[in-house]
Amino acid sequence: MKYARMPIEIESPEEYGYDKIKNNLSESSITDQSLESLDLQIPNLTLVYNEHRGSTELRKLIAGDSGLDKDDVLITTGAASALFIISTSQLTAKDHLVVVRPNYATNLETPKAIGCGITYVDLQFESGFQPDISFIEAAIQPNTKLVSVTCPHNPTGTVMSRATLDRLVAITKEKNCLLLVDETYRDVHYGTQLPIAASLGDHVLSVSSMSKSFGIPGIRLGWVITQNKTLQETFLAAKEQINISGSVIDEWIAEQVLARRTSILAATHEEMKIRLQMVALWIEKDNMLEWTKPQGGVVCFPRMKKDPVGGTAAFYERLLKKYHTYVGPGHWFEMSDTYFRVGFGWPTRAELQAGMEAISQALRDDS
């Protein structure tokens, strides 16, 4: 495999320097939590090799009342590790992938490094960034191993309907290929929550993590869910060869948070609804911008109706250097830089408001 660094990582605020950014609207999660904010104090844990599949209690909490079993869940080092395991175990240079785009880079870059054939399902602003299921069905070839979608979608925040998800499940079953649903934002929604996709068929894989909806990316904990026991053994073998088991500390923290997920997520939902309304009011007032309103997650993907003063490169330079505000430009997602991702869950409300005002000013600034 030939690895290449992704623009979204090269240009991340961690690389640029948080101290240089006043209004950080580039993040894709809710506000980073601390042990204190979560009211947690780590006990005197024994630092053993943990259960290779992940702690039993943690896997039970993730399966919840979905109809899935704890043994359908494999704990991984973040969702990125789960996606890497799936791609490297299921795809070769002789295989074919159908994947939605724009997308988070890991869903695109690992298959590229493997060298498999790829058909992109390019989501369009004009269709509300909803996938064309007929196109996906027609794109499936005899050597297609995997159809990969993200729901809620990153970077647009759009959500498929239950009927669309059911149709995808049926099509991939009929075509004898796997369906991967990246559900990292599933726990933050502004309507009816979809079921865990893996509960809908033994050829369906669900991937998620504690990073986005719970605001704890620092514990590096995610998971892949599948009812297929053969696949689960393959994924476990990959995990064991990469890092044997997960962190005892990380898994303990995740257990405490998921044990209180109902109350934690209730507070998150209330806050994110307020922030989403703030963004909606801003977009409505700014005649240079348009968007598809998110139905889930904490990101959106506005589009400039016309080029800003001096062009897009000058706009981003101005926005960061003069207004100290950072967003995720379209090229992070292989899109035109007339699009940009706004993360409305991570900054404070004051920073979000100031950042949106800065964007509007930088679009028009000719100084």
Secondary structure, DSSP 8 states (H G I E B T S, - for coil): ------HHHHTSHHHH-GGG-SEE----SS----TTTTT------------TT--HHHHHHHHTTSS--GGGEEEESHHHHHHHHHHHHH--TT-EEEEEES--THHHHHHHHHT-EEEEEE--GGGTT---HHHHHHH--TTEEEEEEESS-TTT-----HHHHHHHHHHHHHTT-EEEEE-TTTTSBSS-----GGGG-TTEEEEEESSTTTS-GGG--EEEE-S-HHHHHHHHHHHHHHHSS--HHHHHHHHHHHHTHHHHHHHHHHHHHHHHHHHHHHHHH-TTEE----SBSSEE--EESS--TT-HHHHHHHHHHTT-EE-EEGGGGTS-TTBEEEE-SSS-HHHHHHHHHHHHHHHH---
